[in-house]
Amino acid sequence: MIALFWLATGAAVGFVAAQRKGWNPAAGALGGAVLGFLSPLLFAASGSGGEKNSAPPRILVILGVVVLAAFAIVLLGLLLG
């Protein structure tokens, strides 16, 4: 239950931070979900100075998906085992 709260809260804060900073909202939500309760730090992060709402590098998307998949597997293991 705590893990779901971690993911949902972090994703929501990351989404809002990304919108305010002019970043890709999906990348902000993904980063926020990974950071969890540390996601408010995204408000303090500076932009790369690149184009607004540009897509994140492909490797970051792949890495984020792998991290979230591993987190989900561990969470399912804890819930079922």
Backbone as CSV, one residue per row, in Angstrom:
resi,resn,N_x,N_y,N_z,CA_x,CA_y,CA_z,C_x,C_y,C_z
1,MET,0.820,-1.182,0.000,0.000,0.000,0.000,0.872,1.258,0.000
2,ILE,1.942,1.216,0.757,2.850,2.354,0.801,3.502,2.554,-0.564
3,ALA,3.812,1.453,-1.239,4.445,1.549,-2.554,3.529,2.222,-3.570
4,LEU,2.247,1.910,-3.524,1.303,2.549,-4.434,1.182,4.036,-4.133
5,PHE,1.175,4.389,-2.849,1.136,5.793,-2.454,2.390,6.509,-2.952
6,TRP,3.551,5.840,-2.809,4.839,6.373,-3.276,4.760,6.689,-4.765
7,LEU,4.297,5.718,-5.553,4.229,5.890,-7.002,3.237,6.973,-7.404
8,ALA,2.033,6.917,-6.838,0.989,7.852,-7.237,1.329,9.293,-6.850
9,THR,1.776,9.484,-5.629,2.114,10.829,-5.173,3.304,11.383,-5.943
10,GLY,4.325,10.560,-6.098,5.513,11.001,-6.840,5.194,11.343,-8.281
11,ALA,4.371,10.528,-8.921,4.004,10.785,-10.313,3.204,12.078,-10.434
12,ALA,2.285,12.304,-9.505,1.476,13.528,-9.551,2.344,14.768,-9.355
13,VAL,3.232,14.739,-8.385,4.110,15.884,-8.133,5.055,16.088,-9.316
14,GLY,5.589,14.999,-9.851,6.476,15.110,-11.016,5.772,15.675,-12.232
15,PHE,4.514,15.292,-12.433,3.730,15.808,-13.553,3.546,17.321,-13.437
16,VAL,3.171,17.775,-12.234,2.961,19.208,-12.012,4.275,19.974,-12.156
17,ALA,5.350,19.431,-11.610,6.655,20.094,-11.719,7.070,20.217,-13.181
18,ALA,6.848,19.178,-13.952,7.226,19.202,-15.367,6.415,20.251,-16.125
19,GLN,5.137,20.353,-15.821,4.314,21.356,-16.495,4.782,22.764,-16.167
20,ARG,5.122,23.005,-14.919,5.564,24.349,-14.519,6.936,24.695,-15.070
21,LYS,7.795,23.683,-15.255,9.135,23.918,-15.770,9.189,23.882,-17.293
22,GLY,8.087,23.453,-17.938,8.075,23.379,-19.390,8.713,22.115,-19.929
23,TRP,8.772,21.077,-19.100,9.335,19.791,-19.526,8.231,18.899,-20.054
24,ASN,8.619,17.756,-20.565,7.663,16.753,-21.009,6.937,16.209,-19.770
25,PRO,5.612,16.340,-19.691,4.875,15.880,-18.504,5.010,14.380,-18.234
26,ALA,5.102,13.571,-19.294,5.254,12.125,-19.093,6.595,11.825,-18.431
27,ALA,7.636,12.520,-18.853,8.949,12.319,-18.245,8.942,12.791,-16.796
28,GLY,8.242,13.888,-16.532,8.134,14.376,-15.158,7.409,13.397,-14.258
29,ALA,6.325,12.805,-14.781,5.576,11.825,-13.993,6.418,10.591,-13.741
30,LEU,7.158,10.152,-14.738,8.022,8.979,-14.577,9.127,9.263,-13.559
31,GLY,9.760,10.411,-13.693,10.805,10.778,-12.734,10.257,10.936,-11.328
32,GLY,9.086,11.525,-11.209,8.460,11.685,-9.900,8.097,10.357,-9.267
33,ALA,7.622,9.412,-10.086,7.268,8.088,-9.561,8.509,7.380,-9.025
34,VAL,9.623,7.547,-9.717,10.864,6.912,-9.264,11.368,7.584,-7.984
35,LEU,11.262,8.904,-7.919,11.749,9.629,-6.740,10.832,9.499,-5.531
36,GLY,9.537,9.303,-5.774,8.601,9.148,-4.665,8.501,10.394,-3.816
37,PHE,8.731,10.260,-2.511,8.574,11.399,-1.612,9.641,12.468,-1.826
38,LEU,10.669,12.161,-2.612,11.691,13.155,-2.946,11.330,13.935,-4.216
39,SER,10.194,13.636,-4.816,9.814,14.273,-6.078,9.684,15.798,-6.008
40,PRO,9.387,16.415,-4.854,9.383,17.884,-4.847,10.730,18.499,-5.229
41,LEU,11.793,17.713,-5.190,13.094,18.223,-5.631,13.081,18.587,-7.110
42,LEU,12.128,18.034,-7.870,12.028,18.378,-9.290,11.711,19.859,-9.483
43,PHE,11.057,20.487,-8.502,10.775,21.911,-8.610,12.058,22.729,-8.521
44,ALA,13.061,22.209,-7.823,14.323,22.922,-7.666,15.292,22.658,-8.817
45,ALA,15.018,21.636,-9.620,15.919,21.291,-10.716,15.847,22.341,-11.811
46,SER,16.985,22.586,-12.421,17.001,23.533,-13.533,16.817,22.770,-14.832
47,GLY,16.285,23.439,-15.811,16.085,22.816,-17.115,17.399,22.694,-17.862
48,SER,17.357,21.931,-18.928,18.558,21.738,-19.740,18.746,22.882,-20.723
49,GLY,17.783,23.781,-20.790,17.880,24.884,-21.725,17.461,24.482,-23.131
50,GLY,16.963,23.282,-23.261,16.560,22.775,-24.574,15.166,23.230,-24.947
51,GLU,14.653,22.635,-25.970,13.330,22.955,-26.479,12.262,22.530,-25.469
52,LYS,11.237,23.350,-25.283,10.180,23.017,-24.340,9.395,21.800,-24.813
53,ASN,9.006,20.971,-23.850,8.214,19.766,-24.102,8.883,18.807,-25.081
54,SER,10.194,18.839,-25.135,10.876,17.891,-26.013,10.869,16.514,-25.352
55,ALA,10.913,15.499,-26.154,10.882,14.128,-25.638,12.182,13.829,-24.907
56,PRO,12.105,13.030,-23.834,13.337,12.667,-23.125,14.156,11.707,-23.979
57,PRO,15.449,11.629,-23.722,16.262,10.664,-24.465,15.710,9.255,-24.289
58,ARG,15.782,8.468,-25.338,15.203,7.128,-25.338,15.749,6.266,-24.210
59,ILE,17.028,6.412,-23.889,17.630,5.575,-22.847,16.991,5.872,-21.489
60,LEU,16.606,7.135,-21.243,15.959,7.469,-19.976,14.572,6.848,-19.882
61,VAL,13.870,6.817,-20.994,12.557,6.183,-21.002,12.694,4.690,-20.735
62,ILE,13.649,4.047,-21.400,13.871,2.607,-21.210,14.271,2.328,-19.769
63,LEU,15.185,3.130,-19.236,15.621,2.949,-17.857,14.464,3.126,-16.879
64,GLY,13.632,4.119,-17.115,12.479,4.335,-16.243,11.510,3.173,-16.270
65,VAL,11.265,2.631,-17.444,10.363,1.491,-17.568,10.944,0.279,-16.849
66,VAL,12.237,0.055,-16.989,12.880,-1.084,-16.318,12.794,-0.935,-14.803
67,VAL,13.052,0.265,-14.303,12.997,0.497,-12.856,11.579,0.293,-12.333
68,LEU,10.596,0.833,-13.039,9.217,0.665,-12.590,8.764,-0.794,-12.680
69,ALA,9.216,-1.515,-13.712,8.868,-2.935,-13.826,9.477,-3.732,-12.674
70,ALA,10.729,-3.451,-12.344,11.372,-4.142,-11.233,10.656,-3.829,-9.924
71,PHE,10.267,-2.582,-9.753,9.538,-2.179,-8.553,8.203,-2.916,-8.464
72,ALA,7.511,-3.024,-9.594,6.225,-3.721,-9.614,6.392,-5.205,-9.302
73,ILE,7.454,-5.819,-9.803,7.705,-7.235,-9.536,7.964,-7.455,-8.049
74,VAL,8.764,-6.594,-7.457,9.043,-6.705,-6.017,7.766,-6.491,-5.216
75,LEU,6.971,-5.502,-5.615,5.717,-5.243,-4.918,4.778,-6.423,-5.014
76,LEU,4.641,-7.036,-6.189,3.792,-8.209,-6.337,4.310,-9.373,-5.510
77,GLY,5.634,-9.533,-5.462,6.212,-10.586,-4.653,5.882,-10.423,-3.172
78,LEU,5.910,-9.179,-2.717,5.589,-8.913,-1.317,4.109,-9.138,-1.035
79,LEU,3.276,-8.753,-1.969,1.826,-8.920,-1.770,1.385,-10.370,-1.854
80,LEU,1.994,-11.128,-2.737,1.565,-12.519,-2.951,2.325,-13.528,-2.107
81,GLY,3.499,-13.160,-1.668,4.324,-14.143,-0.988,4.362,-13.961,0.461
